[in-house]
Amino acid sequence: MADNKPIATLALNPAIDLSYLVSELVPFRKTKAKHARYDAGGNAINVSRALKKLHKEAHTCCILGGESGAMLKHLLALEGIIPESISVDGETRINSTIQQRRPPTEFKISGIAPSNISSAEITTITRRFLKLAGDGYGVLTGSVPPGIAPDMYAKLSAKLREQGAKVVLDTKDDMLISALDSKPFLIKPNVYELEITSGKALPNVEAIAEQARQLQRGGVANVCVSMGADGAVFVNDDDSYYAPAPKIRVMCSVGAGDAMVGGLLAGLVDGLPAEEILLQGLACGSGAVTQPGTKLFDPEQLEALKEGLEVTKLGI
């Protein structure tokens, strides 16, 4: 049975994603783009966009600055998303991705976020986020602006749990480790991020599933580990599951992990079986990779992407 409780995402460090497709980058020579696009970006923003494509509305709470912030707000409106935002001094960052055809290579540049966001401004947007999440779902994902302590997500996770909300967490390093004590509802590390939590290499599916099971036993209700082209592992209280990724033509990897989080969360909210949750997450993430820039997936392609994929119960 579907859960109709509210969903809120928090984007403390949103961005405009600018992407170029070029034939070849040559040092000290001007390169003409064959294709360019602008997308609303930043991890939590992308999760909201993915949920929207899956017919799930999320309150998108974000910090916007200057002309680039106004443009990001406009780009979201084009997708039917009206964010809960506050305005700050400075400019919302602009991230750039350059995709080279010969040889196939992807270059990524992370822009510069406003550096003077005050504690009062952070308090305003986080209070709004907590209120909108209510006793539903609070999504904490991605990076934070300069000057914000790495335990920010841990503190917000604890507050979400205190008010009866379920925490969806997708971050890395100290921000991930410090927030695990709040027993998130869902986390989606990649293999490297999972290795950081364990302090050891995880060379195969079984080792990945065993470490994910350790986190699940520690209180994380659902753990999904993305493995890129090798697929993903999903662990819940019932069992552990593995599915390969669909064979696809890669266009751009930006936003794929966020799309996967959106697919997983939508499946959990809808009460789908674990196998279907995993396949939906994989299809959303893989579908995003087939699109230019940070367009994310086309909902109409999801069934085709899931076709032929088999989920294996690992019994771990």
RAQUISUL-V205237 format. One record per residue. N is the residue number from 1. RES is the residue in one letter. PHI is phi in whole degrees, -180 to 180 (NA if undefined). D_CENTER is the distance of its C-alpha to the mean C-alpha in whole Angstrom. Layout:
[[N,RES,PHI,D_CENTER] [N,RES,PHI,D_CENTER]]
//
This chain:
[[1,M,NA,25] [2,A,-69,22] [3,D,-98,21] [4,N,-97,21] [5,K,-70,20] [6,P,-67,18] [7,I,-122,14] [8,A,-131,13] [9,T,-114,10] [10,L,-119,11] [11,A,-113,11] [12,L,-79,13] [13,N,-137,13] [14,P,-70,12] [15,A,-157,13] [16,I,-94,15] [17,D,-98,14] [18,L,-106,18] [19,S,-127,18] [20,Y,-124,22] [21,L,-111,23] [22,V,-131,26] [23,S,-73,29] [24,E,-161,29] [25,L,-89,29] [26,V,-120,32] [27,P,-55,33] [28,F,66,35] [29,R,-127,35] [30,K,-69,34] [31,T,-111,31] [32,K,-88,31] [33,A,-75,28] [34,K,-88,28] [35,H,-158,25] [36,A,-146,23] [37,R,-153,20] [38,Y,-115,18] [39,D,-134,15] [40,A,-64,13] [41,G,-142,10] [42,G,100,8] [43,N,-57,5] [44,A,-66,6] [45,I,-59,8] [46,N,-66,6] [47,V,-62,5] [48,S,-61,9] [49,R,-64,10] [50,A,-65,9] [51,L,-61,11] [52,K,-59,14] [53,K,-66,14] [54,L,-98,15] [55,H,65,17] [56,K,-120,15] [57,E,-87,16] [58,A,-128,14] [59,H,-77,15] [60,T,-101,13] [61,C,-101,15] [62,C,-150,15] [63,I,-105,17] [64,L,-124,19] [65,G,-134,22] [66,G,65,24] [67,E,-67,25] [68,S,-68,21] [69,G,-65,20] [70,A,-64,22] [71,M,-67,21] [72,L,-61,17] [73,K,-62,19] [74,H,-66,21] [75,L,-63,18] [76,L,-66,16] [77,A,-61,20] [78,L,-64,20] [79,E,-100,18] [80,G,80,19] [81,I,-114,17] [82,I,-107,19] [83,P,-74,17] [84,E,-89,19] [85,S,-127,19] [86,I,-123,22] [87,S,-99,23] [88,V,-129,24] [89,D,-68,26] [90,G,94,25] [91,E,-115,22] [92,T,-56,19] [93,R,-67,18] [94,I,-120,18] [95,N,-94,16] [96,S,-125,18] [97,T,-127,17] [98,I,-116,20] [99,Q,-108,21] [100,Q,-100,24] [101,R,-82,26] [102,R,-126,29] [103,P,-73,28] [104,P,-59,24] [105,T,-149,22] [106,E,-122,19] [107,F,-108,19] [108,K,-125,17] [109,I,-125,18] [110,S,-90,16] [111,G,-74,18] [112,I,-102,20] [113,A,-85,18] [114,P,-55,21] [115,S,-102,23] [116,N,-119,25] [117,I,-70,23] [118,S,-84,25] [119,S,-64,25] [120,A,-66,26] [121,E,-68,23] [122,I,-62,21] [123,T,-62,23] [124,T,-62,23] [125,I,-74,19] [126,T,-72,18] [127,R,-64,21] [128,R,-64,21] [129,F,-61,17] [130,L,-62,19] [131,K,-65,21] [132,L,-72,19] [133,A,-69,17] [134,G,54,21] [135,D,-103,21] [136,G,-100,18] [137,Y,-131,14] [138,G,-116,13] [139,V,-101,9] [140,L,-117,9] [141,T,-151,6] [142,G,88,7] [143,S,-88,11] [144,V,-125,14] [145,P,-65,17] [146,P,-57,20] [147,G,91,22] [148,I,-93,20] [149,A,-64,20] [150,P,-68,18] [151,D,-94,19] [152,M,-56,17] [153,Y,-68,15] [154,A,-62,17] [155,K,-66,20] [156,L,-68,17] [157,S,-62,16] [158,A,-63,20] [159,K,-67,21] [160,L,-62,19] [161,R,-64,20] [162,E,-60,24] [163,Q,-95,23] [164,G,89,22] [165,A,-89,19] [166,K,-101,16] [167,V,-97,13] [168,V,-109,10] [169,L,-126,9] [170,D,-140,6] [171,T,-147,8] [172,K,-147,12] [173,D,52,15] [174,D,-64,17] [175,M,-65,15] [176,L,-72,13] [177,I,-61,17] [178,S,-68,18] [179,A,-91,16] [180,L,-65,17] [181,D,-65,20] [182,S,-82,19] [183,K,56,18] [184,P,-60,15] [185,F,-75,15] [186,L,-148,12] [187,I,-128,10] [188,K,-136,8] [189,P,-75,10] [190,N,-87,11] [191,V,-63,15] [192,Y,-60,16] [193,E,-64,14] [194,L,-68,16] [195,E,-62,19] [196,I,-62,18] [197,T,-69,19] [198,S,-98,22] [199,G,74,23] [200,K,-150,24] [201,A,-72,24] [202,L,-122,22] [203,P,-81,24] [204,N,-150,24] [205,V,-59,22] [206,E,-64,24] [207,A,-65,24] [208,I,-63,20] [209,A,-64,21] [210,E,-66,23] [211,Q,-69,21] [212,A,-62,18] [213,R,-64,21] [214,Q,-61,22] [215,L,-66,19] [216,Q,-65,20] [217,R,-67,23] [218,G,-80,23] [219,G,124,21] [220,V,-81,17] [221,A,-65,18] [222,N,-136,15] [223,V,-123,14] [224,C,-119,12] [225,V,-109,13] [226,S,-83,11] [227,M,-123,14] [228,G,62,14] [229,A,-67,17] [230,D,-87,18] [231,G,106,16] [232,A,-159,15] [233,V,-116,16] [234,F,-125,16] [235,V,-127,18] [236,N,-133,19] [237,D,-66,23] [238,D,-82,25] [239,D,-167,24] [240,S,-121,22] [241,Y,-136,21] [242,Y,-129,20] [243,A,-141,19] [244,P,-74,20] [245,A,-84,17] [246,P,-66,19] [247,K,-79,21] [248,I,-138,20] [249,R,-97,21] [250,V,-78,18] [251,M,-105,18] [252,C,-156,15] [253,S,-88,12] [254,V,-64,10] [255,G,88,7] [256,A,-64,7] [257,G,-64,5] [258,D,-67,2] [259,A,-62,6] [260,M,-65,7] [261,V,-59,5] [262,G,-60,7] [263,G,-66,10] [264,L,-64,10] [265,L,-64,11] [266,A,-60,13] [267,G,-66,15] [268,L,-66,15] [269,V,-62,16] [270,D,-80,19] [271,G,72,20] [272,L,-71,20] [273,P,-61,21] [274,A,-56,19] [275,E,-60,20] [276,E,-72,19] [277,I,-61,16] [278,L,-62,15] [279,L,-64,16] [280,Q,-66,14] [281,G,-62,11] [282,L,-62,13] [283,A,-65,14] [284,C,-66,11] [285,G,-65,10] [286,S,-68,13] [287,G,-62,14] [288,A,-64,12] [289,V,-67,13] [290,T,-82,17] [291,Q,-103,16] [292,P,-73,17] [293,G,55,15] [294,T,-109,12] [295,K,-69,14] [296,L,67,11] [297,F,-90,13] [298,D,-94,17] [299,P,-54,17] [300,E,-73,21] [301,Q,-93,20] [302,L,-65,18] [303,E,-63,21] [304,A,-66,22] [305,L,-68,19] [306,K,-80,20] [307,E,-62,24] [308,G,87,25] [309,L,-84,23] [310,E,-112,24] [311,V,-95,23] [312,T,-106,25] [313,K,-78,25] [314,L,-94,25] [315,G,66,27] [316,I,-106,26]]
//
